[in-house]
Amino acid sequence: MTGHHPRRVNRTGPASPHYPPASAGTALCRPVPSRERRTAAPVAARRGGVAVNVAGRAVGRPALRVGRLAGTGEAIMAVRTTTATGLRAADLEELGNLAAQLRADSVRSSSSAGSGHPSSSLSAADLLAVLLSRHLRYDWANPDNPANDHLIFSKGHASPLLYSVFKAAGAISDEELINTYRKFGSRLQGHPTPVLPWVDVATGSLGQGLPIGVGIALAGRCLDQLPYHVWVLCGDSEMAEGSIWEALDKASHYGLGNLTAMVDVNRLGQRGPTELEWDLDAYRRRVEAFGCEAIPIDGHDLEQIDAALTRARGAEHPTVVLARTVKGRGVPEIEDKNGFHGKPLKPDVAERAVAAFGGVREIVVPASPPDPVPARSPDGGGLVQLPQYEKGAKVATRKAYGEALLALGARPTVVALDGEVSDSTHAEDFAKAHPDRFFEMFISEQQMVSAAVGLQVRGYRPFVSTFAAFLSRAYDFIRMAAISRADLALSGSHAGVEIGADGPSQMGLEDLASMRAIHGSTVLYPCDAVSCAALVEQLADRAGISYLRTTRGTYPVLYDNGDSFPIGGSKQLRGGEDDRVALIGAGVTVHNCLAAADTLAGQGVSARVIDLYSVKPLDRDALVAAVRATGGRLVVVEDHYPQGGIGAAVLEALADLGEPLRVTHLAVRDLPTSGSSGELMDAAGIGTDAIVEAARALASVPA
Ligand SMILES: Cc1ncc(C[n+]2csc(CCOP(=O)(O)OP(=O)(O)O)c2C)c(N)n1
């Protein structure tokens, strides 16, 4: 079986970034010491005031470039330039019309679908009208333009607004918006996904868009060194997610002035008022405490929005526009009222609302593409020389992971992230050699995975490591990364009871089950350093979410350097035609199976040993051959809870075989404690003695 991960739809262009990473130690990506993080008082955008960047220079974008009028097809393209003196009355009128169109289209699309979130879209329409018209530098015809800004709806449920923006950008038609939104087979799904070429990542699980934006901003600032800006729309109830604050903290740590969160503070969440309602000052204090610049504004005042976004674009620090808005803005029947979240307007209300917004419009804002960036030679990849190991030498697979990752550093697109345990996971080898491509995420696993998702949006190949147990902290982010069609590798060290004395809080015992359940995932569990290194190398080109489980302790190298370990394969380490039983393990239990096979051989029982290093996809052919050779006698041994791991994978693969099976499944069934590896594996019934006993019991069963 080979990889079958679905590729992005409607995306073109190379998988690698157009621009190779910056050289090591660039000043731009140096973490900002906490004492230098921003603590100054916020600057509220001033109505009609001169917009300035942090250097005090006046800045301005070309004014509105409003296109055709509804129905007439008449081009009313009026490209004017404003300077820093603010918006003129005509500009304001055009922006108002655009905002009205976004509102009308949000109502129309959700009403047509019979579901969706119009009230959440209405509150943010003014923000998006100003962003689209005056600040977003985006080449709509070329979403893969490396210099494009990035727009992420962290509050993905406001998809009616996002898709209305796409219509206003001329990217989709009114017909598609109104007739296909939320319908079966449509690319305009209930929440945005990258099946749309202008959508970087899937959102809809709140608290994810902003941390992913941090990853994209990291790529722009630290690797690509491109001047794109990352704009993220957040909900105010969403601000209760810890991951939002992990994101602001890391954005400030890495000095990401190219990141702006626009918080739609509309006071209401799903079931009622938010925790802070309209207390903008409380938000401001929190944002500043995390080292970001807060810009509180009236989120329905077009001039204030414009000034705020202008300031954000030029900021040195990450910015958070705190926009006080009204949920359901523009529809009196629902404005600032509870009970309308996630509900389309009643037909008569919708009709009145659309009329009040000026009916159906076809304003198209011409694209404002980014300034061209100089072409650089494509990243051809470097020569990877995997570490070599002496057969029989005792090496921990976590160490082999670190050494293989270091070798992969020859490929300039490979980046690594770790959650403050790189001395344990051995990612520190890479960190030392490639500090410009290593991102310390401290103990913020959600942010770590999100940053990886953001980095791979820009074509990098992230390798993310922490203890297997702690990746569970980021599980929802991993789940969503699969919906984003992200390509990234996760490495979980310290798997199973094998870790010993640290006890169960540090033991990954559910990871194989959880990672196997991720859509399109690859799950690997090598038993020795050679196979580990070979698998790590393959992950750099593997589509989808990959998970590599490593072991803490040292175990003998079993394979020869240069042996091949295709993903989806397995290795038979013992046995022949007259095998009475097959012992199937992966990782540490392979060593226990080998010891058991030796003991059994001394007792006249021939046992086949299979190293099932590829847990997903797994080598069904090898399992079927083992069933046929042994009369269906299998002992499956894993350092994992019994549910969902290797035993489950084997039984799922053989479920439709239609031949008799006699399977003994040895797994960690009781809650472990502290102890030595050997004590804990014996206590769990996955040690050598237990395997011998299980095999003998099976072997005595007549075939
Ligand atoms: C992690 C997560 N928890 C809960 C939800 C369900 N949910 C969807 S929207 C929403 C309320 C969001 O309110 P807010 O962030 O203020 O956005 P608004 O719709 O008010 O603009 C909730 C609880 C979710 N999508 N994701």
The ligand as an SDF file (V2000), in Angstrom:
LIG
                    3D

 26 27  0  0  0  0  0  0  0  0999 V2000
  -13.3390   25.0980   19.4260 C   0  0  0  0  0  0  0  0  0  0  0  0
  -14.7590   25.4350   19.1150 C   0  0  0  0  0  0  0  0  0  0  0  0
  -15.6600   25.4570   20.1220 N   0  0  0  0  0  0  0  0  0  0  0  0
  -16.9560   25.7430   19.8590 C   0  0  0  0  0  0  0  0  0  0  0  0
  -17.3620   26.0040   18.5750 C   0  0  0  0  0  0  0  0  0  0  0  0
  -18.8310   26.2720   18.2850 C   0  0  0  0  0  0  0  0  0  0  0  0
  -19.0320   27.6970   17.9470 N   0  0  0  0  0  0  0  0  0  0  0  0
  -19.1040   28.1050   16.6750 C   0  0  0  0  0  0  0  0  0  0  0  0
  -19.2790   29.7560   16.5480 S   0  0  0  0  0  0  0  0  0  0  0  0
  -19.2890   29.9370   18.2350 C   0  0  0  0  0  0  0  0  0  0  0  0
  -19.4320   31.3080   18.8480 C   0  0  0  0  0  0  0  0  0  0  0  0
  -18.3660   32.1930   18.3600 C   0  0  0  0  0  0  0  0  0  0  0  0
  -18.5330   33.4840   18.8390 O   0  0  0  0  0  0  0  0  0  0  0  0
  -17.5280   34.6210   18.4040 P   0  0  0  0  0  0  0  0  0  0  0  0
  -16.1410   34.1120   18.4250 O   0  0  0  0  0  0  0  0  0  0  0  0
  -17.8000   35.7860   19.2700 O   0  0  0  0  0  0  0  0  0  0  0  0
  -17.9020   34.9030   16.9040 O   0  0  0  0  0  0  0  0  0  0  0  0
  -19.1950   35.6360   16.3660 P   0  0  0  0  0  0  0  0  0  0  0  0
  -20.0020   34.5980   15.7160 O   0  0  0  0  0  0  0  0  0  0  0  0
  -19.9140   36.2620   17.5090 O   0  0  0  0  0  0  0  0  0  0  0  0
  -18.6840   36.6400   15.4330 O   0  0  0  0  0  0  0  0  0  0  0  0
  -19.1530   28.7200   18.8560 C   0  0  0  0  0  0  0  0  0  0  0  0
  -19.1380   28.5390   20.3250 C   0  0  0  0  0  0  0  0  0  0  0  0
  -16.3970   25.9540   17.5620 C   0  0  0  0  0  0  0  0  0  0  0  0
  -16.6970   26.1510   16.2870 N   0  0  0  0  0  0  0  0  0  0  0  0
  -15.1040   25.7000   17.8630 N   0  0  0  0  0  0  0  0  0  0  0  0
  1  2  1  0
  2  3  1  0
  2 26  2  0
  3  4  2  0
  4  5  1  0
  5  6  1  0
  5 24  2  0
  6  7  1  0
  7  8  2  0
  7 22  1  0
  8  9  1  0
  9 10  1  0
 10 11  1  0
 10 22  2  0
 11 12  1  0
 12 13  1  0
 13 14  1  0
 14 15  2  0
 14 16  1  0
 14 17  1  0
 17 18  1  0
 18 19  2  0
 18 20  1  0
 18 21  1  0
 22 23  1  0
 24 25  1  0
 24 26  1  0
M  CHG  1   7   1
M  END
$$$$
